[in-house]
Amino acid sequence: MTDFPPRTPRLSMLDLVAVREGGTVRQALDIALATARKAEELGFARYWLAEHHNMPGIASSATAVLISHIAAGTSSIRVGSGGIMLPNHAPLVVAEAFGTLAELYPGRIDLGLGRAPGTDGATMRALRRDRVESEEDFPRDVSELQRLLGPVQDGQRIVAMPGANTKVPIWLLGSSLFSAQLAAAKGLPYAFASHFAPRMLHQAIALYRQLFQPSAQLAKPYVIVGVPVIAAPSDAEAEFLASSTYQRVLGIITGQRGRLQPPVDNYMALLGHQEKAAIHDFLAMGVVGGPESVRAGLQAIAQATQADEFMLVSDVYDPALRLRSLELTAQAMAALSS
C-alpha cells in the first residue's frame, strides 16, 4: 500500500506530441523523447502520453508504442498514459500491452485511464466498430483491468499474459465528478484534466477526498492537477511564446484543429471578445510568465488545490525554448519549497 507524505507538489509532464507547422511526425517523436529526458534530468516524477486519434497535429495515437519508446530512451522517470481512452479498447488488450511494458520497464509504468473516446464519433466507431458504450461500461472495464493485472485467481479462465500479477498502477482521469467518485470508491489516485477543462476542478477533488476509501494500491487520496505552463525569462516573452498555445486552443474551440503554430506578436489583441474569453476559460489554470510570475502562479494553485502533483502541459513551438520553460518551472517550484 502506498502512502504519500505531504510535500510541495511533485512535477510531472503530459505530452500530446504536437506536430509543429513545417515539421514532421518523426521530428515530433524526437522532440518528445528529448523533452522526457529533460524532465527526468529535472527530477520530474512521471511523463505521460495522451491518446488522441484522427487529429493532424497530434502524434500520440499509438500510446503504448510511444510509452515504450520514451521508457527505452530514459532510465528512471515513470512513463505512462494520460490516458488510455478505455472506450476505444478491450480491457484484455490494454492489460496485455501494459503488462508487456511493465515487464520491459519494471516499476516505471503507469496506466492512466479516461472514459472519453479522445476523438470524434466516426473515428471511435472505426476503433471499436459498432460497439455501443453505456455509463456502466467504464467502471466495469476498470474492474476487469484490475483483475487482469492482479494475481491469477483459482478458476480464472482469461489471463493476461503478459499482464497478470504485474500490478501496474491504475490512475483514473477525468474532468467531471464521475471519475472522481469512481476513483474514490476504488481507492485509486485521481488526475483532473484542468489543463483543458478546469471548471469542475475544485468540486471534483473535494468530492474525491471526501469519499476516498483506502485500497491495496493507495492508503490516502492522491491528486494530480493539470497545469498549462509557459515560462520564459520575462513576462513579455512568455506571453509571446504562449500565443502558440492560444492558437491551438482556439482551433480546438472552433473545430479547426491543426499543427502547432509559431508564436505571433500580440496575438490576443487580434481576437474578438468572445474568442479571448473562450481561450481564458479553457486555460483558467494556466501559468504564463517570467520566473516570479510562474512562482506566484504555481503557489496559488498549490494553495487552492492542495494537489500532490502538478501535471504540466507546455506547448512551446521552439523545442529548445520548451526545455527552457520546463527548467524555469522546476526552479520556480524549488523556490516554493525552500
NUGUNU-834950 format. One line per field, with one value per residue (C-alpha): residue number from 1; x, y, z. Coordinates in nm, 3 decimals, always signed. Layout:
<sites>
seq	c(NUM|...)
c1	c(X|...)
c2	c(Y|...)
c3	c(Z|...)
</sites>
This chain:
<sites>
seq	c(1|2|3|4|5|6|7|8|9|10|11|12|13|14|15|16|17|18|19|20|21|22|23|24|25|26|27|28|29|30|31|32|33|34|35|36|37|38|39|40|41|42|43|44|45|46|47|48|49|50|51|52|53|54|55|56|57|58|59|60|61|62|63|64|65|66|67|68|69|70|71|72|73|74|75|76|77|78|79|80|81|82|83|84|85|86|87|88|89|90|91|92|93|94|95|96|97|98|99|100|101|102|103|104|105|106|107|108|109|110|111|112|113|114|115|116|117|118|119|120|121|122|123|124|125|126|127|128|129|130|131|132|133|134|135|136|137|138|139|140|141|142|143|144|145|146|147|148|149|150|151|152|153|154|155|156|157|158|159|160|161|162|163|164|165|166|167|168|169|170|171|172|173|174|175|176|177|178|179|180|181|182|183|184|185|186|187|188|189|190|191|192|193|194|195|196|197|198|199|200|201|202|203|204|205|206|207|208|209|210|211|212|213|214|215|216|217|218|219|220|221|222|223|224|225|226|227|228|229|230|231|232|233|234|235|236|237|238|239|240|241|242|243|244|245|246|247|248|249|250|251|252|253|254|255|256|257|258|259|260|261|262|263|264|265|266|267|268|269|270|271|272|273|274|275|276|277|278|279|280|281|282|283|284|285|286|287|288|289|290|291|292|293|294|295|296|297|298|299|300|301|302|303|304|305|306|307|308|309|310|311|312|313|314|315|316|317|318|319|320|321|322|323|324|325|326|327|328|329|330|331|332|333|334|335|336|337|338)
c1	c(+0.000|+0.138|+0.117|+0.236|+0.359|+0.258|+0.501|+0.532|+0.362|+0.575|+0.618|+0.530|+0.451|+0.176|+0.273|+0.034|+0.339|+0.245|+0.342|+0.472|+0.388|+0.669|+0.778|+0.724|+0.583|+0.932|+1.054|+0.762|+0.857|+1.222|+1.115|+0.904|+1.200|+1.429|+1.164|+1.123|+1.499|+1.494|+1.203|+1.399|+1.708|+1.494|+1.360|+1.005|+0.805|+0.647|+0.599|+0.259|+0.138|-0.220|-0.425|-0.595|-0.697|-0.761|-0.602|-0.347|-0.135|-0.105|+0.124|+0.044|-0.234|-0.037|+0.011|+0.154|+0.409|+0.516|+0.539|+0.785|+0.989|+1.008|+1.081|+1.359|+1.520|+1.512|+1.629|+1.433|+1.130|+0.791|+0.625|+0.259|-0.070|-0.260|-0.460|-0.564|-0.920|-1.087|-1.395|-1.156|-1.006|-1.095|-0.956|-0.764|-0.575|-0.484|-0.375|-0.151|+0.005|+0.076|+0.174|+0.436|+0.553|+0.576|+0.795|+1.020|+1.048|+0.982|+0.850|+0.827|+0.489|+0.162|-0.178|-0.396|-0.750|-1.009|-1.369|-1.392|-1.306|-1.043|-1.172|-1.484|-1.772|-1.680|-1.323|-1.446|-1.660|-1.357|-1.162|-1.426|-1.652|-2.019|-1.985|-2.242|-2.099|-2.304|-2.230|-2.182|-1.906|-1.624|-1.647|-1.686|-1.385|-1.171|-1.259|-1.174|-0.836|-0.763|-0.836|-0.629|-0.327|-0.357|-0.275|-0.431|-0.729|-0.834|-1.057|-0.974|-1.044|-0.893|-0.541|-0.346|-0.005|+0.195|-0.004|-0.112|+0.043|+0.229|+0.005|+0.058|-0.067|-0.402|-0.493|-0.833|-0.850|-1.145|-1.287|-1.618|-1.749|-1.798|-1.436|-1.372|-1.636|-1.519|-1.155|-1.261|-1.472|-1.191|-0.913|-0.724|-0.517|-0.701|-0.583|-0.807|-0.782|-0.773|-0.521|-0.818|-1.139|-1.087|-1.446|-1.524|-1.173|-1.234|-1.567|-1.425|-1.115|-1.316|-1.561|-1.276|-1.108|-1.437|-1.542|-1.200|-1.176|-0.825|-0.723|-0.435|-0.293|-0.335|-0.362|-0.499|-0.618|-0.363|-0.448|-0.280|-0.385|-0.321|-0.145|-0.060|+0.271|+0.476|+0.780|+1.041|+1.294|+1.031|+0.653|+0.656|+0.849|+0.634|+0.319|+0.466|+0.553|+0.209|+0.048|+0.120|-0.095|-0.364|-0.380|-0.408|-0.687|-0.883|-0.852|-0.997|-1.283|-1.370|-1.321|-1.023|-0.751|-0.415|-0.043|+0.123|+0.182|+0.476|+0.418|+0.259|+0.322|+0.023|-0.192|-0.466|-0.507|-0.608|-0.904|-1.259|-1.401|-1.572|-1.259|-1.047|-1.300|-1.315|-0.935|-0.917|-1.185|-1.004|-0.672|-0.808|-0.544|-0.267|+0.052|+0.234|+0.519|+0.869|+1.020|+0.840|+0.503|+0.539|+0.638|+0.337|+0.101|+0.213|+0.198|-0.160|-0.266|-0.088|-0.264|-0.604|-0.594|-0.351|-0.252|+0.006|+0.137|+0.120|+0.098|+0.244|+0.143|+0.380|+0.308|+0.606|+0.678|+1.058|+1.173|+1.474|+1.257|+1.015|+1.300|+1.394|+1.031|+1.043|+1.372|+1.240|+0.924|+1.129|+1.331|+1.012|+0.881|+1.212|+1.177|+0.839|+0.988|+1.300)
c2	c(+0.000|+0.340|+0.629|+0.963|+1.217|+1.584|+1.791|+2.069|+1.925|+1.700|+1.796|+1.572|+1.626|+1.537|+1.532|+1.519|+1.501|+1.801|+1.804|+2.151|+2.358|+2.289|+1.981|+1.607|+1.331|+1.187|+1.524|+1.536|+1.193|+1.300|+1.618|+1.412|+1.192|+1.491|+1.652|+1.335|+1.321|+1.683|+1.610|+1.317|+1.537|+1.791|+1.527|+1.506|+1.216|+1.092|+1.157|+1.073|+1.049|+1.128|+0.914|+1.106|+0.993|+1.148|+1.480|+1.621|+1.795|+1.513|+1.210|+1.015|+0.790|+0.463|+0.545|+0.216|+0.207|+0.562|+0.484|+0.206|+0.445|+0.705|+0.450|+0.294|+0.635|+0.727|+0.544|+0.631|+0.855|+0.683|+0.672|+0.613|+0.708|+1.022|+0.845|+0.537|+0.609|+0.290|+0.310|+0.254|-0.071|-0.410|-0.437|-0.755|-0.576|-0.292|-0.538|-0.727|-0.409|-0.256|-0.591|-0.615|-0.261|-0.346|-0.647|-0.440|-0.145|-0.277|-0.025|+0.256|+0.218|+0.398|+0.319|+0.630|+0.567|+0.802|+0.737|+0.975|+0.847|+1.114|+1.164|+1.213|+0.967|+0.834|+0.761|+0.596|+0.364|+0.288|+0.197|-0.022|-0.093|-0.092|-0.113|+0.098|+0.246|+0.284|+0.460|+0.124|+0.014|+0.227|+0.111|-0.248|-0.221|-0.065|-0.354|-0.602|-0.437|-0.455|-0.828|-0.889|-0.702|-0.863|-1.213|-1.501|-1.640|-2.004|-2.086|-1.766|-1.852|-1.545|-1.448|-1.153|-1.284|-1.069|-0.865|-1.097|-1.011|-0.707|-0.482|-0.186|+0.119|+0.238|+0.606|+0.748|+1.066|+1.298|+1.646|+1.591|+1.429|+1.080|+0.962|+1.145|+0.934|+0.614|+0.678|+0.742|+0.426|+0.212|+0.377|+0.486|+0.800|+1.070|+1.313|+1.606|+1.739|+2.104|+2.176|+2.197|+2.164|+2.343|+2.433|+2.150|+2.107|+2.213|+2.035|+1.712|+1.693|+1.783|+1.502|+1.259|+1.334|+1.322|+0.982|+0.813|+0.453|+0.313|+0.024|-0.215|+0.037|+0.359|+0.447|+0.800|+1.032|+1.139|+1.421|+1.532|+1.866|+1.951|+2.287|+2.455|+2.637|+2.866|+3.005|+3.241|+3.493|+3.769|+3.801|+3.958|+3.673|+3.411|+3.579|+3.580|+3.209|+3.131|+3.254|+2.909|+2.761|+3.026|+2.938|+2.568|+2.631|+2.849|+2.574|+2.321|+2.554|+2.631|+2.275|+2.373|+2.159|+2.169|+2.164|+2.365|+2.712|+2.951|+3.233|+3.559|+3.908|+4.049|+3.755|+3.810|+4.171|+4.040|+3.846|+3.943|+3.948|+3.608|+3.439|+3.586|+3.481|+3.126|+3.092|+3.232|+2.987|+2.694|+2.799|+2.918|+2.708|+2.829|+2.989|+3.213|+3.447|+3.511|+3.335|+3.540|+3.522|+3.145|+3.100|+3.304|+3.122|+2.777|+2.876|+2.998|+2.670|+2.466|+2.656|+2.640|+2.269|+2.111|+1.894|+1.621|+1.668|+1.910|+1.757|+2.022|+2.082|+2.310|+2.379|+2.588|+2.589|+2.603|+2.273|+2.433|+2.704|+2.434|+2.269|+2.609|+2.656|+2.328|+2.423|+2.761|+2.596|+2.344|+2.632|+2.813|+2.501|+2.460|+2.816|+2.727|+2.452|+2.641)
c3	c(+0.000|-0.100|+0.148|+0.010|+0.270|+0.242|+0.032|-0.220|-0.529|-0.742|-1.106|-1.397|-1.763|-2.007|-2.375|-2.670|-2.901|-3.109|-3.474|-3.547|-3.854|-4.101|-3.908|-3.940|-3.723|-3.678|-3.553|-3.308|-3.172|-3.136|-2.955|-2.715|-2.624|-2.575|-2.355|-2.148|-2.094|-1.978|-1.742|-1.598|-1.553|-1.366|-1.129|-1.262|-1.121|-1.444|-1.814|-1.957|-2.317|-2.418|-2.656|-2.936|-3.284|-3.626|-3.529|-3.775|-3.512|-3.256|-3.292|-2.974|-3.107|-3.064|-2.698|-2.570|-2.851|-2.771|-2.398|-2.481|-2.696|-2.419|-2.146|-2.355|-2.402|-2.032|-1.722|-1.409|-1.473|-1.466|-1.807|-1.871|-2.028|-1.956|-2.060|-2.242|-2.355|-2.238|-2.466|-2.757|-2.628|-2.488|-2.132|-2.219|-2.497|-2.259|-1.988|-2.230|-2.368|-2.029|-1.882|-2.155|-2.079|-1.708|-1.784|-2.012|-1.771|-1.418|-1.167|-1.421|-1.597|-1.512|-1.661|-1.660|-1.783|-1.930|-2.027|-2.324|-2.672|-2.734|-3.085|-3.296|-3.321|-3.665|-3.556|-3.238|-3.448|-3.663|-3.349|-3.183|-3.481|-3.380|-3.002|-2.816|-2.495|-2.176|-1.847|-1.674|-1.912|-1.773|-1.407|-1.527|-1.760|-1.485|-1.253|-1.527|-1.581|-1.209|-1.215|-1.529|-1.389|-1.044|-0.919|-1.110|-0.919|-0.895|-1.189|-1.379|-1.742|-1.911|-1.809|-1.949|-2.047|-2.005|-1.755|-1.475|-1.139|-1.276|-1.064|-1.298|-1.105|-1.237|-1.230|-1.314|-1.518|-1.551|-1.593|-1.411|-1.094|-1.240|-1.237|-0.908|-0.737|-0.904|-0.810|-0.451|-0.431|-0.572|-0.374|-0.685|-0.748|-0.942|-1.209|-1.302|-1.657|-1.556|-1.831|-2.070|-1.863|-1.531|-1.448|-1.203|-1.061|-0.701|-0.672|-0.814|-0.597|-0.284|-0.360|-0.430|-0.098|+0.093|-0.045|-0.068|+0.052|+0.117|-0.106|-0.164|-0.413|-0.214|+0.155|+0.119|-0.159|-0.418|-0.659|-0.979|-1.125|-1.490|-1.531|-1.864|-1.815|-2.038|-1.857|-2.001|-1.866|-1.885|-1.876|-2.223|-2.383|-2.211|-2.341|-2.692|-2.673|-2.529|-2.849|-2.996|-2.720|-2.773|-3.142|-3.060|-2.809|-3.049|-3.309|-3.063|-2.971|-3.334|-3.463|-3.676|-3.525|-3.693|-3.630|-3.355|-3.497|-3.447|-3.199|-3.312|-3.172|-2.981|-3.086|-2.828|-2.942|-3.283|-3.140|-3.057|-2.706|-2.731|-2.864|-2.586|-2.322|-2.457|-2.451|-2.097|-1.979|-2.139|-1.980|-1.646|-1.467|-1.696|-1.568|-1.816|-1.729|-1.610|-1.306|-1.041|-1.216|-1.257|-0.892|-0.777|-1.013|-0.907|-0.541|-0.581|-0.745|-0.478|-0.202|-0.370|-0.457|-0.208|-0.503|-0.455|-0.806|-1.099|-1.446|-1.673|-2.034|-2.222|-2.589|-2.693|-3.066|-3.036|-2.877|-2.708|-2.553|-2.436|-2.246|-2.102|-1.992|-1.800|-1.638|-1.526|-1.393|-1.194|-1.048|-0.951|-0.774|-0.593|-0.467|-0.315|-0.102|+0.008)
</sites>
